[in-house]
Amino acid sequence: MISSRDPGSSSNFDSKEEIVFYKRFLDDVFLLVDLEGIDNLDVWLDNLLKHRYLKFTHEHSQNSVNFLDVNVSLSENNIISTKLYSKPMSKHNYLHAHSNHPTHLKNSLFYSQGLRVVRICSEPDERMKALCLLYEKFAMRIRARHTATNFE
């Protein structure tokens, strides 16, 4: 599995028979590659992502890779599972209750984030962990709001 940053077109990927699966969202690319004919994956990727002006980054693994906000894993039985991924620096700061956003947006935030967890997490135990973490983050945000209100 490979995750890459690619602002260019898909033409680089269309001509490679080693690429089994290709999906792109803006400048992020997710590839599944048949390694049978590839001696060195890093060299193959460097040649694939070569550009005169741009520098590409990529990560690859036989087991798991992060793509956008999803961690995609492949088990020993070749079963794909997904769970939430967030960057280490993410603070999970959600909208403040007193922000100038429409009320319906603020009211639907917890539901929509919970739905995101349910859709992304394929394993029930990971789903429950992510929902509990989401609840804690919202609870901390609410406590911080009440604390700030008490001092006003």
C-alpha positions as CSV (number, residue, x, y, z in Angstrom):
1,M,0.0,0.0,0.0
2,I,1.3,3.4,-0.9
3,S,0.1,6.9,0.0
4,S,1.6,9.8,-1.9
5,R,1.2,13.5,-2.5
6,D,0.6,14.1,-6.2
7,P,-0.7,17.4,-7.6
8,G,-0.3,16.2,-11.2
9,S,-2.6,14.2,-13.4
10,S,-3.2,10.5,-13.3
11,S,-1.3,9.9,-16.6
12,N,1.8,8.7,-14.6
13,F,-0.3,6.0,-13.1
14,D,-2.3,4.9,-16.1
15,S,0.7,3.5,-18.0
16,K,2.0,1.3,-15.1
17,E,0.8,-2.2,-15.2
18,E,2.1,-2.9,-11.7
19,I,-0.6,-0.5,-10.3
20,V,-3.5,-2.6,-9.3
21,F,-5.6,0.1,-7.6
22,Y,-5.5,3.9,-7.9
23,K,-7.5,6.6,-6.1
24,R,-6.8,10.3,-5.8
25,F,-8.2,13.1,-3.7
26,L,-6.8,16.5,-4.6
27,D,-3.0,16.0,-4.1
28,D,-3.2,12.7,-2.1
29,V,-2.9,9.4,-4.0
30,F,-3.6,5.9,-2.7
31,L,-2.1,3.0,-4.7
32,L,-2.0,-0.7,-4.4
33,V,0.9,-2.1,-6.3
34,D,1.8,-5.6,-7.4
35,L,5.4,-6.0,-6.2
36,E,6.2,-9.1,-8.2
37,G,8.2,-7.3,-11.0
38,I,9.6,-4.6,-8.8
39,D,13.1,-5.0,-7.3
40,N,13.3,-1.8,-5.2
41,L,10.0,-0.1,-4.4
42,D,11.7,3.2,-3.4
43,V,13.5,3.5,-6.7
44,W,10.3,2.6,-8.6
45,L,8.3,5.2,-6.7
46,D,11.0,7.9,-7.2
47,N,10.9,7.2,-11.0
48,L,7.1,7.2,-11.0
49,L,6.9,10.5,-9.1
50,K,9.7,12.3,-10.8
51,H,9.0,15.9,-11.7
52,R,11.3,18.7,-12.8
53,Y,10.0,21.3,-10.3
54,L,8.0,19.4,-7.7
55,K,9.2,17.2,-4.9
56,F,6.9,14.3,-3.9
57,T,6.7,12.5,-0.6
58,H,5.5,9.0,-0.2
59,E,5.1,6.3,2.4
60,H,4.6,2.6,1.9
61,S,4.1,-0.5,3.9
62,Q,3.1,-4.1,3.4
63,N,0.7,-3.8,6.4
64,S,-0.9,-0.4,6.8
65,V,-0.8,3.2,5.4
66,N,-2.5,6.5,6.3
67,F,-4.6,8.2,3.6
68,L,-6.3,11.4,4.5
69,D,-8.0,10.7,7.9
70,V,-8.1,6.9,7.4
71,N,-5.6,4.2,8.4
72,V,-6.0,1.3,6.0
73,S,-4.5,-2.0,7.3
74,L,-4.1,-5.4,5.6
75,S,-4.2,-8.4,8.0
76,E,-2.3,-11.7,7.5
77,N,-5.5,-13.2,6.1
78,N,-5.6,-10.4,3.4
79,I,-8.6,-8.7,5.1
80,I,-8.7,-4.9,4.8
81,S,-9.7,-2.9,7.9
82,T,-10.0,0.8,8.4
83,K,-9.9,3.1,11.4
84,L,-9.5,6.8,12.1
85,Y,-6.2,8.5,11.7
86,S,-5.3,11.9,12.9
87,K,-1.9,13.6,12.8
88,P,0.0,13.7,16.1
89,M,-0.2,17.5,16.2
90,S,-4.0,17.5,15.8
91,K,-5.8,19.2,18.7
92,H,-9.3,18.1,17.8
93,N,-10.6,21.7,18.4
94,Y,-14.2,21.7,17.4
95,L,-16.4,24.8,17.0
96,H,-17.0,26.8,20.1
97,A,-20.6,27.1,21.1
98,H,-20.4,30.9,21.0
99,S,-19.0,31.0,17.5
100,N,-20.8,32.9,14.8
101,H,-21.8,29.8,12.8
102,P,-25.4,28.8,12.1
103,T,-27.1,27.0,15.1
104,H,-28.0,24.0,12.9
105,L,-24.3,23.5,12.1
106,K,-23.2,23.6,15.7
107,N,-26.1,21.3,16.7
108,S,-25.2,18.7,14.1
109,L,-21.5,18.7,14.8
110,F,-21.4,15.8,17.3
111,Y,-23.8,13.7,15.1
112,S,-21.8,14.3,11.9
113,Q,-18.5,13.5,13.6
114,G,-20.0,10.3,15.2
115,L,-21.3,9.3,11.8
116,R,-17.8,9.8,10.3
117,V,-16.4,7.4,13.0
118,V,-19.1,4.8,12.2
119,R,-18.4,5.0,8.5
120,I,-14.6,4.9,8.7
121,C,-14.0,2.3,11.5
122,S,-14.6,-1.2,10.1
123,E,-13.9,-3.0,13.4
124,P,-16.4,-2.7,16.2
125,D,-13.8,-2.4,19.0
126,E,-12.0,0.4,17.1
127,R,-15.3,2.1,16.4
128,M,-16.2,2.1,20.1
129,K,-12.7,3.4,21.1
130,A,-13.0,6.2,18.5
131,L,-16.6,7.1,19.7
132,C,-15.4,7.2,23.3
133,L,-12.5,9.5,22.3
134,L,-14.8,11.7,20.4
135,Y,-17.1,12.0,23.4
136,E,-14.2,12.9,25.6
137,K,-13.0,15.6,23.2
138,F,-16.5,17.2,23.0
139,A,-16.9,16.9,26.8
140,M,-13.6,18.7,27.3
141,R,-14.7,21.4,24.9
142,I,-18.0,21.8,26.8
143,R,-16.2,21.9,30.2
144,A,-13.8,24.5,28.8
145,R,-16.7,26.6,27.5
146,H,-18.5,26.4,30.9
147,T,-15.3,27.3,32.7
148,A,-14.7,30.3,30.5
149,T,-18.4,31.4,30.9
150,N,-18.0,31.3,34.7
151,F,-15.2,33.7,34.6
152,E,-16.9,36.2,32.3
